[in-house]
Every structure is written in structure tokens, then in C-alpha cells.
């Protein structure tokens, strides 16, 4: 008789089978095998919130096979993922197969490598009931909120809607940000920049007006003020008044945890959180690498811990020394403090490559697509975290001119350190800092150009997925493993639209959020939700009974639900139609956007008198370079975005490049953007050929 090892996925089973060899049978449960019933609440509220689990429909064959294999096995090991969900699946498997939940039959693998599997099999333990209760509490809470609130929304708004413990807070953050943007009143201000060069060099640098000669900060708020300053500076002598030199060091970002991996993959690769986790799962479970066989390439990807195993640090430093030299190795042990210090979460390491010596270039020979891109990101971040600091010499120059003070600052990298490999991306636009030419106090500088420039303060930016995940994490809302499905849900429910990475609330999303704010303020309250997460963490740590944690929430929620039913007894909320500039050719009204089972479409508001409908199209800035018609956003059969003329098929213009609101300085046609941040702007009018880097501003016409 062989020993049976049950994991969650066939890919993971295949990799582990190779390491365990004969004497073991490895099979997959294909995820959860039992859950709450789909068609009813499935929770006995009157008897301690007891969940009424049933076998998942469609899993009958798998369950039969698992029972047969378990019956014929010498021992059964439950080797599902090392987290709350994995612990719950193991508990359900034990109950289904008649195993003792207190037996030492639970094994976990931090990485799917020979070493990781051997260590896991050598340390079986009992199912962690605190971890299981934490998962069960979250499942019951989410079911209570979803199954009690969703029917309420169906009755008061329309069918097919949903609300949730975390999704409702995420929606509120997005709606609140949109309201901030709408309420924002831009304030005018002016930058006054002097383009200068030192007396013995032609190298130009820019200094910005910062203060009067009294040293007080000077804010220029109008063109009149800017022109007056410009007049004052006519004929002024620009002299280096003081130089401040210093040194600074930049330390590398820590290795990834789940949330930072999702954020960085969004910023750098344009991945959604769901896409990131799918690729990470593939890397963890194992892939075939030429010359090395099937192996897991990264440690477990659902983790809040920044801990790194000593041998992984040693392997990284050995690799760094061999490839860049000993100067690039961090001479001390880097330790990073995790946000969460619960024992269960710290059981994992940070997300890192299982073999630091396996470079992305080597992996690229066997792996393509999203997993290959994500491996490069994870590997680079981890290796950089064990490299020496980046060292910089800084200089700041105060430059006097008439009664004003200008300031210029810059730096020179004296040692690249980790920056030779990797630097963290950010959502914020950083002020560009460049090296200054050699300067000395008392230098009289040449004025090349004085540039007053009108500016306006900008509203807060809309959330991207990366920024929303960061906000949820910082506020203690949900857990990193839930962020991907939450964002997917609010988009699928049509509460939020994703437009060029930005998350924008729809009219329906605003209606639902306003209703939740009025009737269920606790559900959408950030602090209340964060406290609920802390209570659930206490369950996970064995500090609180899971029944009590649910009861503390449910009593208030039940009262709010009854009050809402009473407050809105005869009320039904109508979601306002979104009016467009498209004119109905049959009756002349402005058409509105409607939602149907196949998505959004344009409809005449005069229904039922006028039943005209048409496909919804999205206009882009600029115009067709062939016929001057509108450019429309379109999608290929595979969902890829492209841009084409509205007059198709009469006009056959199409492009993969995104149209901009900027015109070509040579021919006046629309410019199109090709590539990302470091791409180019180009003219697609036949015979023109103009193009320039996207980061470069347009040339001034003489």
C-alpha cells in the first residue's frame, strides 16, 4: 500500500510526485470540495451560526476517487496550500474521508522544490483549527452580508446586484475619490525658471525661483505677478550665493509580499491583480525548465511576511558577488519589518525565487508570457534587496538675481549598488533631478532663458488597481489574497469601469454607494471594517472565539437591515440613464447608455414610442489622418484594443497606436502614441514621417 498525498491542483501534484517517487500516490482535489449551498443562506443563525456545508455540485467523481484512494492507502497526507483557504480545504477533506482532524497528517510546502517538499513531508502536524476557524468566520460573515444585502438591493434597485463586506468599502473609496476630483477647484500658480550655464561651460541647467532675498518662500499666483518679476529680472546678475553639498544613500525595496507584488505588477507590467496571481500560482506550482526538470520557481505567493531564509540570503549574495563583484553585496543582514506580525502569516517567507542563481534569461528559454515576465520581476526585486545601497553625491545651489533667490539641485551617482538591477516604480510623478555642472560660490552665471510658465494645481488622481490595493492594505481592509477577486467583482457588477488603468465609478456604482452610505453606514465605514479584520485576525491567533466575532457584527447588521427595510418600505431607486451626445436618427432625442445581458448599448430615451438602439462606441481624441472622421476605440475578436475610422468600410484607416489630443507640428494631423511611458509620438498621415519621444515636449514654432 502506498501513502496518499492530496494537493489542490494537477500541476502541483505533477511536480510533487517527481520529488516523492515510488511509495507515494499524489492526487488533486481541484480546489474546494465542500462549500455553503449556492441557492440558500446555509447558516443556522439561531444555533451559533453553524454553517451547513454540502458537497460542491460537479465534484462527485473527484470525491468518489478520493474516497477510494484513501481507503486503499497506508496513510493520507493533506498537502493543500499553506494558508487559510488551504487549511479549510484540508479540514473538509479530513471530514469527507473520515480522517481524524487532530492527527499529524497535515503537511505544507513553502516552495515546491525537492528541499521544500522533503522538509514539508518530514514535519507533519495537526490541522490548525485557529486558522480553519478564521477562514470559516470570514466565509460565514461574507455569506451573511452577501445573502442578506443582495436581495435588498434587488428589491430596491434592480436584480443582479450585490454588496459585500470588503467590496462595499472598496467601492466607497473609489466613489469618494471621484467626488473629491469633481469638487476640486484648480488654483493658478506660476513657475519662473531660469536656464543658466556656468562661466566656463556651455552646459545648461535649470534653477527655479524659490524666494525673495529675505529668504521667505515666494509663491507666484498670477500672470501679472510673474510678468512683474520677469521685468524686475531684466539685466539682473545671476550669482551662486551658496552651495550645499552632501551625500545620500538609497536602500533597495524589500522583497515582495502579496500586496506589493500585485501593485508592482500593475505599475510595471500592466497586470490586473487577478492576472498577477494566476501567473504567480503557475510559478509556485511548478514549470518545466530545460536541463532541470519540473520545479517550483517561487515561494508561496500569498504572504504578508518579509522574512527570508538565511540560505536564500546566502545564495543571493553568492550570485551577486559572482556577477557584479563583492562591492555590490550588502555587507550587513537586511531585515524588513512586516506590517502584520501574526504567527500564521509569518510562517511563510516573502515571495522570492526558490533558486536565486536561476536567472530570468535562463527561465526565458523554457517559459514565455505572463509567468516569465512575473518571474523576472520577482527575481530582480529579491536579488536587489540583498545588494549594496546606491550612493549619490548631492548638491543644492542658491542663486541670487536682483531681489530674488533661485534654487537648483541635483545629484551624481557615485556607486550604483542595487540600482544597477532594479528600482521600485511609483504611482506618483517624481520631480526629475539631474546632475548639475561644476559650480563654485561667487560664480556669475550666464542667463540663457527666463521662462515664466502658467500652471494649475491638480486634483487627486483616480485610483489605479495598484493604488487601490495600497489604500486597502494601509487602511487594514480585507487581506491581500482577497484584493484580486474584490476588484474583479466591482468591475463585473458594473459598479466601476477600468479606463486606461484608472478605476472610475459608474452611475450605478454611485447609486449603490449612496444607498449603502445612507442605510448601512457601518458596512462602508473604513474604521469599522478595519476593526472587523482585526477581530478576525484574533480568531486566527486563537485570541477570540469565531462565534463571538460573528455575533458582535451580526447583531448590529441585522438591526440595520430591518431599519433599512422599514425606511424604504415603498421606495424603489431608479438608476439615472447616462445621456450621450449621440442623436437618435429616428426622433432627434439624445441617446442614453443602457445595460443589457450582453453589455452596454445606446438606446433612445423615448422608448416605447421610439425603440431605436445601436452599438455603443467610444470616441477618441483627434481625427482620422485619411478622411478627418472621428476615431473610435474598437476591439478585435480576441479582445485586443485598436483604433479605427468611424467611416469604415468607406475609410479603412486603423492602428494599434493610441490617438492623442496633440497635433503634428509638421502637418497638423493627429499624433498617435506607440509604446508605454518610454514610447514615441508619431504622425500616421501618409508621407509625413514625424515622430519624437513621448516624454519630450513639442518643438516651438519659430
VENGI-V361747 format. One record per helix or strand of 2 or more residues. SS is the DSSP state (H for helix, E for strand). FROM is the first residue (numbers start at 1). LEN is the number of residues. If there is no record, write none. Layout:
SS:FROM:LEN  SS:FROM:LEN
This chain:
E:3:5  H:10:11  E:24:5  E:34:3  E:43:2  H:45:3  E:50:2  E:53:3  H:60:12  E:75:4  H:84:13  H:114:8  H:129:28  H:167:17  E:188:10  E:204:9  H:223:10  E:238:13  H:258:12  H:273:13  E:287:3  E:293:3  E:298:2  H:310:15  H:326:3  H:343:4  H:360:4  H:369:17  E:390:12  E:404:12  H:417:4  E:444:13  H:465:10  H:480:13  E:496:4  E:502:4  H:507:13  H:526:15  H:546:22  E:578:6  E:590:7  E:599:5  E:613:3  E:618:6  E:630:6  E:641:5  E:654:2  E:658:6  E:670:5  E:680:4  E:691:3
